[in-house]
Amino acid sequence: MTANALPAEFLSRLSERLGPRLTTSRAVCEQHGGGGMHLPPLPPQAVAFAETVDEIVHVVRACAAFGVPIIPYGAGTSLECHVGAVRGGVSLDLSGMNRILHVNVDDQDCTVEAGVTRSALNEHLRHCGLFFPVDPGADATLGGMASTRASGTTTLRYGGMRENVLGLTVVTAAGEVLRPARRARKSAAGYDLTRLFVGAEGTLGVIADVTLRLHGAPEATAAAVCAFPSAAAATASVTEAVQLALPLARAEYLDETAIKAVNGAFSTGYPASDTLFLEFHGAPDDVTRHAEAFGAIAREHGGGAFQWALEPEQRAQLWRARHHAGFAALALRPGARPWSTDVCVPISRLAECIVLTKADLASAPFPNTILGHVGDGNFHVILLLDPDNAEECAAAERFNEALVARAIEMDGTCTGEHGIGLGKREALRAELGGAVALMENIKRALDPRGIMNPGKIFLEQRSSVSG
C-alpha cells in the first residue's frame, strides 16, 4: 500500500524534540525496512531514534495525533518482517535505550531498557554469578525478544521469554506509560497484562524496558555431539529423556545435510548423519551423571559415542556452528534465498512430524535442511530457493502450507518462536479460529486508530497517514 506523505507539521513536532535523531534519509529508512528470509523489506518514511521513555511518549503522541503508523525497532533480527512499514509511517529505533537499570542479585532479576542486547546483559552479569539464558541465536534486543515472545536453544531447561519476563514498562497507543506488574515472583492481582504485551509484536504498545528473571551460572557445563542413524532415533532419544525428567540444558537436532554444511563452514569433522548437539548444566557430579544417563538412552536408539566439548572455547565453537548452521547451508546453493519454517508440535508427535516432513522434502525441487530445538518440539526447515524461479517458490509455499497444516492437526502451532508478523497471518486463523476475533477486539480497544505496527498478526487493520 502506498502511504500518503508525512505531514510537515508532524515532522516538525518530532524534529523539535529529537533534532538529528529524526531522519527521512532513504538509506536509513531502507536499513529499517526489515523483511525476512522470504519476505521483501518495507522501509518506513522516517526513522526516530529514541533514548528515553519521555521521547517514546512524545513520538507516540505525535503519531496518534496525526494518525501516523509507528513501528518499534530493536536490532532488526526478526524473520517475519515484524519491523516492515506496511503502510509507511515512522520506525521507532530503540537501540539507543541500552542502559541496564537495575540488577537485583539477591532476587535474581534485573530491569533493562528495551535496546539492551542479550550478549550485553550477560557480559554485565559475569561478575555476579548470574546469567540470562534465553538464546535465540541472533544477538537480538531484549525488548524485541519480549515483543516476539522469543525462545531458543536453552528453552528446554530455562524457558523462553514467556517464562522469563517478570514485568515491563510499555507506552500505549495513547501515549500513556504503564507498568502492569511488580517484581514479585507470583501475583494473583487482576488480569495478567504483562503476558498480553509479551508476544504482541508491537501491535498494542511500545515496550520501553523489561524486568527479567535471572538464573545462577551453572557450576559446571559440558557439551557434546552425538550421531544417530536417523532423525526418528535422534528425536526419540530426546523425547524419552524429557519424559524421564532428565535435566538437559540444550538438545539441538541437525540433519545430515546441515552437518555437512557445518563441517564445510567450520572444519568441524562431525560424522555426516542425523545428529544431536547437547549441553548439560549443574554441579560437576550431576553433569557427569546426567550425561551418562542420556548416553545410555542414546545407545538404545542407535546413537554413537559422544564427542565432548568441555572447555569454554570448544563449547563456543560447537554452539557457533549450531547457531550458524542455517547460514552455512547457503553454501549448498550460492545466491539462494533462504526461508526458515517454524512449526512446533507436542514432543510425543515430534519424531513422526519430522519423518513425514523429510518424506515430503524427498521430492522437493530445491535444496533443504532441517534444524530443531527438539526438546520442546520446535524445528525449522531451511528451504534454499531461487528467487527468480516462480515454480520453485510456489512449491515452497505449498510445502510450508502442508507443514503448518500437519503441525496444527497434531495440536501444534504454526510458529514456535519466530512470531506471526506478516508471514503467518493466515496460518494464525487456521490455528486459533475464533480466538483471533477476540485478539482483534483487544487490538481495537487498545489501539483504536490502528497506528501500532499495522498489518502485523492480523490480515486487515485500519491505519492511514492524515495530511
Buried (B, 14 or more C-beta within 10 A) or exposed (E): EEBBEBBEEBBEBBBEBBEEBBBBEEEBBEBBBBBBBBBEBBBBBBBBBBBEBEBBBBBBBBBBBBBBBBBBBBBBBBBBBBBBBBBBBBBBBBBBBBEBEEBEEEBBBBBBBBBBBBEBBBEBBEEBEBBBBBBBBBEBBBBBBBBBBBBBBBBBBBBBBBEBBBBBBBBBBBBEBBBBBEBEEEEEEEEEBBBBBBBBBBBBBBBBBBBBBBBEBBEBBBBBBBBBEBBBBBBBBBBBBBEEEBBBBBBBBBBBBBBBBBBEBBEBEBBBBBBBBBBBBBEEEBBBBBBEBBBEBBEEBBBBEBBBBEEEEBBEBBBBBBBBBBEBBBEBBEEBBBBBBBBBBBBEBBBBBBEBBBEBBEEBEBBBBBBBBBBBBBBBBBBBBBEEEEEBBEBBEEBBBEBBBBBBEBEBBBBBBBBBBBBBBEBBBBBBEEEBEEBBEEBEEBBEBBBBBBBBBBEEBEBBBEE
